[in-house]
């Protein structure tokens, strides 16, 4: 009987480790684009800017599409960030290890909001995220989480799981990218971009 309290402490501590919230580290410093690769010429045009902790993405005068890539490559990861829709027809998203993408904003092909849904080259949108109309705040900050473990992608919006999909086109390792869609007059803001790598 005298060993039970000690055993409880051990078991409780073990359980706490299992359910502990992962520690996410910043991948955007809020001051500049350190750690990111901006397409040539875009910084001068003001397409990607760090302003007071916010990563501001704005269409250039020629409305060319481009992607802001991380310099680092990732395999399995959990990413969290906030985004806020700006002006115009917002069409952005997060590229996962290069090609596959989690959409943010209006799909050009479907002509409607497909936020949190996966866009897969050659397949379009194989599944649609759930409950987005209720959760999405069009003019305020939104919190999104993206988890990628092998070919499986899981997305949360405002803390609610809204999508899970296994992609046959997923690759093992690659950078992450923030998209500025071409032929659009649009802007979108990102902040508090954080990530942890998973085993």
C-alpha positions in Angstrom: 0.0 0.0 0.0 2.8 2.4 0.8 4.1 2.3 -2.8 0.8 3.2 -4.5 1.1 7.1 -4.2 4.6 6.9 -5.8 3.3 4.6 -8.5 0.5 7.0 -9.2 2.9 9.9 -9.6 5.0 7.9 -12.1 1.9 6.9 -14.1 0.4 10.4 -14.0 3.7 11.9 -15.3 3.9 9.3 -18.1 0.3 10.1 -19.1 1.0 13.8 -19.1 3.9 13.3 -21.5 1.6 11.4 -23.9 -1.0 14.1 -24.0 1.3 17.1 -23.8 0.8 19.8 -26.4 3.6 19.9 -28.9 6.0 22.8 -28.7 5.8 24.8 -32.0 8.6 27.1 -32.9 8.4 30.3 -35.1 9.3 29.9 -38.8 8.6 33.7 -39.4 10.3 36.2 -37.2 7.9 39.0 -37.9 10.7 41.4 -39.0 11.9 40.2 -42.4 11.8 37.2 -44.7 14.8 35.4 -43.1 14.3 31.7 -43.6 12.2 32.2 -46.7 13.0 32.4 -50.4 11.1 35.2 -52.1 10.8 35.0 -55.9 13.2 37.4 -57.6 11.9 40.8 -58.1 8.9 40.4 -55.9 10.3 42.1 -52.8 10.9 45.3 -54.8 7.3 45.2 -56.1 6.1 44.8 -52.5 4.5 41.4 -53.0 5.8 39.9 -49.7 6.5 42.2 -46.7 7.0 41.8 -43.0 5.2 44.6 -41.2 4.8 44.7 -37.4 4.8 40.9 -37.0 2.6 40.3 -40.0 3.6 38.7 -43.3 1.6 40.7 -45.9 1.1 39.2 -49.4 -0.2 41.5 -52.1 -0.7 41.1 -55.8 1.9 43.0 -57.9 0.9 45.4 -60.8 1.2 42.6 -63.3 -0.7 40.2 -61.1 1.8 37.4 -61.6 1.5 34.3 -59.5 4.3 33.2 -57.2 5.1 31.2 -54.1 7.1 32.2 -51.0 9.1 29.1 -50.0 10.8 28.1 -46.8 14.5 27.5 -47.2 14.2 24.5 -45.0 12.7 21.2 -46.2 10.4 19.2 -44.0 9.1 15.6 -43.7 6.4 15.1 -41.0 5.3 18.2 -39.3 2.6 20.1 -37.4 2.2 23.7 -38.5 0.0 26.5 -37.0 -0.6 30.0 -38.2 -3.2 32.8 -38.3 -4.4 34.3 -41.6 -6.7 37.2 -42.5 -8.4 37.7 -45.8 -7.6 41.0 -47.5 -9.0 42.8 -50.4 -10.0 41.4 -53.8 -10.6 37.8 -54.8 -8.4 36.0 -52.2 -6.8 32.8 -53.6 -3.9 31.5 -51.5 -2.9 28.4 -49.6 -0.1 26.4 -48.1 2.0 24.1 -50.3 3.0 20.9 -48.5 6.4 19.7 -49.6 6.0 21.5 -53.0 3.0 20.3 -55.0 0.1 19.4 -52.8 -1.7 22.4 -51.3 -4.2 23.3 -48.6 -6.4 26.0 -50.0 -7.2 29.4 -48.5 -9.9 31.4 -50.2 -11.7 31.2 -53.5 -10.9 28.3 -55.8 -10.5 29.6 -59.4 -11.7 26.3 -60.9 -14.8 25.9 -58.6 -15.5 29.6 -58.2 -16.2 29.3 -54.4 -14.4 29.3 -51.1 -12.5 26.0 -50.5 -10.6 27.1 -47.4 -8.9 24.1 -45.6 -9.6 21.7 -48.6 -6.6 19.9 -50.3 -5.8 20.9 -53.8 -4.0 18.0 -55.5 -2.5 18.5 -59.0 -4.3 16.4 -61.5 -7.2 15.7 -59.2 -8.4 19.1 -58.2 -10.2 19.0 -54.8 -10.7 15.3 -53.9 -12.5 16.1 -50.6 -14.0 19.3 -49.2 -13.4 20.5 -45.7 -16.4 20.5 -43.4 -18.2 23.3 -41.5 -16.1 26.1 -43.1 -18.9 28.6 -43.6 -19.7 28.4 -39.8 -16.1 28.6 -38.7 -14.4 31.0 -41.1 -14.1 34.7 -40.2 -13.9 36.5 -43.6 -12.6 39.9 -42.2 -10.8 38.8 -39.0 -7.9 36.5 -38.0 -8.4 32.8 -38.3 -6.3 30.0 -36.8 -5.4 27.0 -38.9 -3.4 23.9 -38.1 -2.0 21.6 -40.7 -0.5 18.2 -39.8 1.3 16.2 -42.4 2.4 12.6 -41.5 3.6 10.8 -44.6 0.8 11.0 -47.2 -1.9 11.9 -44.6 -3.0 15.6 -44.2 -5.2 16.8 -41.3 -6.4 20.3 -41.0 -8.0 22.2 -38.1 -9.8 25.6 -38.3 -10.4 27.6 -35.1 -9.4 24.4 -33.2 -12.0 22.1 -35.0 -10.9 19.3 -37.2 -12.3 19.9 -40.6 -10.4 17.7 -43.1 -8.3 14.5 -43.4 -7.0 13.2 -46.6 -4.4 10.7 -47.8 -2.6 11.9 -50.9 -1.2 9.5 -53.5 1.0 12.3 -54.8 2.6 13.2 -51.5 6.4 13.3 -51.4 8.6 12.4 -48.4 10.4 15.8 -48.0 10.2 19.3 -49.3 9.8 23.0 -48.4 6.5 24.7 -47.4 5.1 27.5 -49.5 2.6 30.4 -49.3 0.9 31.0 -52.5 0.0 34.2 -54.3 -2.3 33.1 -57.2 -1.7 34.8 -60.5 -4.4 36.8 -62.4 -5.9 38.0 -59.2 -6.0 41.4 -57.5 -5.8 40.3 -53.9 -4.1 40.5 -50.5 -3.8 38.2 -47.5 -2.0 38.5 -44.2 -0.3 35.8 -42.2 1.1 35.9 -38.7 2.4 33.7 -35.9 3.6 31.0 -38.3 4.9 28.2 -36.1 5.9 24.6 -36.7 7.2 21.4 -35.0 8.7 18.5 -36.8 7.2 15.1 -36.0 8.8 11.7 -36.1 
